């Protein structure tokens, strides 16, 4: 069966990789379905793309920000028109169910319209000078060529979080899409091209992280890197970039806890836990991977949660009745399998799931059962290390203070959730939970584009996406205009 072949986008032209090699993009629900062949690029391709972006920057930075923003608006409108088509193609290459891929495209639409507004809000500051007849202000300036390294789990939404703010700020971009899901990033960029984006402003170089990502990080003309992925790879990115004093935005892993107190609305907490743990087949950095249960409701919650997990329909995400799609590739299946084995060896109890699905319609895909582990204690590896699959641990606690301590006891700090009717505890949790995001009476997933997104500890390095992205993709310039027509010496001529 024939399949389409895609090329890199460099300087407005679609070019094959210099190696001539390609990587097949397979449907994780059915490996016989080849979504397309994408370039297997290397440093030579990255160098061409960076050169094209550098040339484009000379003109792009001079286009007024409101005019740059108009392209984002047109891109958002095109994404809206193409939403169903792009969602179906995303389900084919990534696996998550259609309701979620529609949401992924919608997030890119939301980001386009939100960031377009920043074209008229790239605010600086004016401030009094200490000297007479002198004007002082600060303005935002673009960085230049920026490198964007994006993940496979939100293959359109997350690239939009990076691309749109970078563009409205006046930067040009080289994007390395995830090897497993390049088509959705291509579709996003195609909407920009069709909206009138000048050639070379955005370039795509597809390929492996070791070949393309490393070359992008180390290229001397790339002024900054925005990376979303694992903490292990993020650490390497940061180390390589540091050699050239290159700023890096890192959005990495999570081991997110949902705390359920005795006074919680249990039905609401169950709904939130099921969605948080098994939405996107658990393949979210914000996925609920630990459910902390106060002892008074632990047994009742566990029985009902396990029953609901068993009822979840697993299958091809293009089937509207399916609730949990496949994992993205065999490596993720191996990780889920290994962590279940580790958990059981450490004394956890398998309450449901825990196995690869291989029979019947599952035979040609990468499917793993929705898995619930009970009897988990905070020191177990399954309670501390990221799985990135449909595997959730139940941990019991006695007091609110103990729950906060358990939630904070890990290396990550992305998202947390608390279910309670006690407003005092809610605000205490908001203050005391060590995470970049906290939800009250809502699951650990569900971030919106106009709030800061990111975490603390091994989850991130302090930068934020969402409404914090403009800060990363711009640099400050202080400006002084002296209209006194004489030399004035700051800190000297104003001294008493």
HELIX and SHEET records of a PDB file:
HELIX    1   1 UNK A   43  UNK A   60  1                                  18    
HELIX    2   2 UNK A   65  UNK A   81  1                                  17    
HELIX    3   3 UNK A   83  UNK A   94  1                                  12    
HELIX    4   4 UNK A   98  UNK A  118  1                                  21    
HELIX    5   5 UNK A  157  UNK A  168  1                                  12    
HELIX    6   6 UNK A  182  UNK A  194  1                                  13    
HELIX    7   7 UNK A  209  UNK A  213  3                                   5    
HELIX    8   8 UNK A  214  UNK A  218  1                                   5    
HELIX    9   9 UNK A  231  UNK A  242  1                                  12    
HELIX   10  10 UNK A  266  UNK A  278  1                                  13    
HELIX   11  11 UNK A  279  UNK A  282  5                                   4    
HELIX   12  12 UNK A  295  UNK A  311  1                                  17    
HELIX   13  13 UNK A  330  UNK A  345  1                                  16    
HELIX   14  14 UNK A  360  UNK A  362  5                                   3    
HELIX   15  15 UNK A  381  UNK A  383  5                                   3    
HELIX   16  16 UNK A  400  UNK A  407  1                                   8    
HELIX   17  17 UNK A  423  UNK A  432  1                                  10    
HELIX   18  18 UNK A  466  UNK A  468  5                                   3    
HELIX   19  19 UNK A  469  UNK A  473  1                                   5    
SHEET    1   A 2 UNK A   8  UNK A  10  0                                        
SHEET    2   A 2 UNK A  13  UNK A  15 -1                                        
SHEET    1   B 2 UNK A  22  UNK A  27  0                                        
SHEET    2   B 2 UNK A  30  UNK A  39 -1                                        
SHEET    1   C 3 UNK A 125  UNK A 128  0                                        
SHEET    2   C 3 UNK A 134  UNK A 142 -1                                        
SHEET    3   C 3 UNK A 474  UNK A 482 -1                                        
SHEET    1   D 5 UNK A 202  UNK A 204  0                                        
SHEET    2   D 5 UNK A 172  UNK A 176  1                                        
SHEET    3   D 5 UNK A 145  UNK A 149  1                                        
SHEET    4   D 5 UNK A 222  UNK A 228  1                                        
SHEET    5   D 5 UNK A 247  UNK A 251  1                                        
SHEET    1   E 7 UNK A 349  UNK A 352  0                                        
SHEET    2   E 7 UNK A 371  UNK A 374 -1                                        
SHEET    3   E 7 UNK A 391  UNK A 397  1                                        
SHEET    4   E 7 UNK A 288  UNK A 294  1                                        
SHEET    5   E 7 UNK A 256  UNK A 260  1                                        
SHEET    6   E 7 UNK A 415  UNK A 419  1                                        
SHEET    7   E 7 UNK A 437  UNK A 440  1                                        
SHEET    1   F 2 UNK A 356  UNK A 357  0                                        
SHEET    2   F 2 UNK A 367  UNK A 368 -1                                        
SHEET    1   G 2 UNK A 412  UNK A 413  0                                        
SHEET    2   G 2 UNK A 456  UNK A 457 -1                                        
END                                                                             
